[in-house]
Amino acid sequence: MRGNPDENSLRWSLGIGLAVILVVGYVAKEVFWNAKNQGHPCDSCGRPFGPKAFGLSLRCPHCGKIL
């Protein structure tokens, strides 16, 4: 990193702040859907598909769209 050290620390702080906001948003979304205990709705058909414990769903079981 070149330039003024104050600029570098500002960029670093903004980057870390943005990363924290994104992580907190993702965790909040997951907590919300898990609290409803219904699973995420599909973007295409809108039908919910249940959460799998320690699994990763790449396709909607109803319409087959890749998520």
Helices and strands as residue ranges (DSSP letters): H 5-36, E 40-41, E 48-49
